[in-house]
Amino acid sequence: MIALFLHIGKGHMIKKEDVVFIGDLESTKDSKITEEFFDIIREEGFIIDHFEDEARSFILTGEKIYLSIISSTTLRSRMEEII
């Protein structure tokens, strides 16, 4: 049986079928364009952040971007988990 939800930390979960991309949040700081993009979508309310300044990765879905305290590598491996 394949797990249907992705645990992103501190009890928060999202549907795996909604995940479009998982990225490393630290890598976004290297690009001025990406940094501006995150600033705009944060202002527009598209970012869901339950972790304040602890976030290490982001999960892009069709409607929102979720921040996670779990590394992008771990989240990607969880996407393939079978329970």
C-alpha positions as CSV (number, residue, x, y, z in Angstrom):
1,M,0.0,0.0,0.0
2,I,1.3,3.4,-0.9
3,A,1.2,6.2,1.7
4,L,-1.3,9.0,0.5
5,F,0.0,11.8,2.6
6,L,3.4,13.5,3.0
7,H,4.4,14.4,6.6
8,I,6.1,17.8,6.4
9,G,6.9,18.2,10.1
10,K,5.2,19.0,13.5
11,G,2.1,16.9,12.6
12,H,1.4,18.7,9.3
13,M,0.6,16.7,6.2
14,I,-0.3,17.3,2.6
15,K,-1.7,15.0,-0.1
16,K,1.1,13.4,-2.1
17,E,-1.0,13.7,-5.3
18,D,-0.9,17.5,-4.8
19,V,2.9,17.7,-4.8
20,V,4.4,19.3,-7.9
21,F,8.0,20.0,-6.7
22,I,10.1,19.7,-3.6
23,G,13.0,22.1,-3.2
24,D,15.8,23.1,-0.9
25,L,15.0,26.5,0.7
26,E,18.6,27.4,1.3
27,S,19.3,27.2,-2.5
28,T,16.7,29.9,-3.1
29,K,18.8,32.4,-1.3
30,D,21.5,32.3,-4.0
31,S,19.2,33.9,-6.6
32,K,17.9,37.4,-6.4
33,I,15.0,36.5,-8.8
34,T,14.0,33.5,-6.7
35,E,14.2,35.6,-3.5
36,E,12.0,38.3,-5.0
37,F,9.5,35.6,-6.1
38,F,9.3,34.2,-2.6
39,D,8.8,37.7,-1.2
40,I,5.9,38.3,-3.6
41,I,4.1,35.0,-3.0
42,R,4.5,35.4,0.7
43,E,2.9,38.9,0.5
44,E,0.1,37.4,-1.6
45,G,-0.6,34.7,1.0
46,F,0.5,31.7,-1.1
47,I,3.0,30.4,1.4
48,I,1.9,28.2,4.3
49,D,4.6,28.4,7.0
50,H,4.0,26.5,10.3
51,F,7.7,26.6,11.2
52,E,8.7,30.3,11.4
53,D,12.5,30.6,10.8
54,E,13.1,26.8,11.1
55,A,12.1,25.9,7.5
56,R,14.7,23.9,5.4
57,S,12.7,23.0,2.3
58,F,9.6,23.9,0.3
59,I,6.8,21.9,-1.3
60,L,5.1,23.4,-4.4
61,T,1.5,22.3,-5.0
62,G,-1.0,23.6,-7.6
63,E,-2.2,26.2,-5.2
64,K,0.2,26.9,-2.4
65,I,3.9,26.6,-1.3
66,Y,4.4,24.8,2.0
67,L,7.5,25.3,4.1
68,S,8.9,22.3,6.0
69,I,11.5,21.7,8.7
70,I,12.4,18.4,7.0
71,S,15.2,18.3,4.4
72,S,14.2,18.2,0.7
73,T,16.1,14.9,0.4
74,T,14.1,13.2,3.1
75,L,10.8,14.6,1.8
76,R,11.6,13.2,-1.7
77,S,12.3,9.8,-0.2
78,R,9.1,9.9,1.7
79,M,7.2,10.5,-1.5
80,E,8.3,7.0,-2.6
81,E,7.5,5.3,0.7
82,I,5.3,2.3,0.8
83,I,3.5,1.5,4.1
